[in-house]
Amino acid sequence: MRNFKELIVWQKSHSLCLQIYELTKSFPSEEKFGLISQLRRASSSIPTNIAEGCGHKSNNEFRRFIHIATASTSEVEYLIILSKDLKYTDNNCQPLLNEIISIRKMLYKLSNSIPNE
């Protein structure tokens, strides 16, 4: 069994999730059940799926959860862009977007490093 807390990509995705929770605190209250909920759910999906995948013995299952986490990075990226376009965030979201892209690349490399069964 793998220890997800030792994976740098999990650490970075956990940090990203915390940043998203902080960011969405300033969103309009009417977005509580809309964009706030969706962005928080998508961002928490990244480290959650990494952790869940680490709990599986099968490399194929681990890889499948890494792919789900990777897909969630694209969802978060879009939702950050949407938040910016709706003027819920300032125009300086680029560091956050860069972090999302970095995590996606790390997940891709991790997926490719998992041996086939």
C-alpha positions in Angstrom: 0.0 0.0 0.0 1.3 3.5 -0.9 1.4 6.4 1.6 -0.3 9.3 -0.2 1.0 11.8 2.3 4.5 11.1 1.0 3.6 12.1 -2.6 4.6 15.6 -3.5 1.7 15.8 -5.9 -0.7 15.0 -3.1 0.9 17.7 -0.9 0.7 20.3 -3.7 -2.9 19.3 -4.5 -3.9 19.5 -0.8 -2.3 23.0 -0.6 -4.2 24.0 -3.8 -7.5 22.8 -2.2 -6.8 24.9 0.9 -6.1 27.9 -1.4 -9.4 27.4 -3.3 -11.4 27.2 0.0 -9.8 30.5 1.0 -10.4 32.1 -2.4 -14.1 31.2 -2.4 -14.7 32.8 1.0 -14.9 36.1 -0.9 -17.4 34.9 -3.6 -21.0 36.3 -3.5 -23.3 34.4 -1.1 -25.6 33.5 -4.0 -22.9 31.3 -5.3 -22.9 29.1 -2.2 -24.7 26.2 -3.9 -23.3 27.0 -7.3 -19.7 28.0 -8.2 -18.4 27.9 -4.6 -19.6 24.3 -4.1 -18.5 23.1 -7.5 -15.0 24.7 -7.2 -14.5 23.3 -3.7 -15.7 19.9 -4.7 -13.5 19.7 -7.8 -10.4 21.0 -6.0 -10.9 18.5 -3.1 -11.4 15.7 -5.7 -7.7 16.0 -6.7 -6.0 15.0 -3.4 -9.0 12.8 -2.5 -8.6 10.6 -5.6 -4.8 10.5 -5.1 -5.4 9.2 -1.6 -8.0 6.7 -2.6 -5.9 5.4 -5.4 -3.0 4.9 -3.0 -5.3 2.6 -0.9 -5.7 0.1 -3.8 -3.3 -2.8 -4.2 -3.8 -2.9 -8.0 -1.6 -0.6 -10.2 -4.5 -0.4 -12.6 -6.8 0.9 -9.9 -4.2 3.3 -8.7 -3.7 4.6 -12.3 -7.5 5.0 -12.7 -7.8 7.2 -9.7 -4.8 9.3 -10.9 -6.7 9.8 -14.1 -9.8 11.0 -12.2 -7.6 13.4 -10.2 -6.1 14.7 -13.5 -9.5 15.3 -15.0 -10.4 17.3 -11.9 -7.5 19.6 -12.5 -9.1 20.6 -15.8 -12.4 21.3 -14.1 -10.7 23.5 -11.4 -8.7 25.3 -14.1 -11.9 26.2 -16.0 -13.8 27.2 -12.8 -11.0 29.6 -11.9 -11.2 31.1 -15.3 -14.9 31.4 -15.0 -14.6 33.0 -11.5 -12.1 35.5 -13.0 -14.4 36.3 -15.9 -17.4 36.8 -13.5 -15.1 39.2 -11.6 -15.3 37.1 -8.4 -11.5 37.1 -8.2 -8.9 39.7 -9.1 -7.2 39.5 -12.4 -4.1 37.9 -10.8 -5.2 34.3 -10.9 -2.2 33.2 -13.0 -0.2 31.8 -10.1 -3.1 29.6 -9.1 -3.6 28.5 -12.7 0.1 27.8 -13.0 -0.1 25.6 -9.9 -3.0 23.7 -11.4 -1.0 23.1 -14.6 2.0 22.0 -12.5 -0.1 19.5 -10.6 -1.6 18.1 -13.9 1.9 17.5 -15.3 2.9 15.8 -12.1 -0.1 13.5 -12.2 0.6 12.7 -15.8 4.2 11.7 -15.0 3.0 9.7 -12.0 0.4 7.9 -14.2 3.1 7.0 -16.7 5.5 5.7 -14.0 3.0 3.2 -12.6 4.0 -0.3 -13.9 1.5 -2.2 -16.0 0.1 -5.4 -14.4 
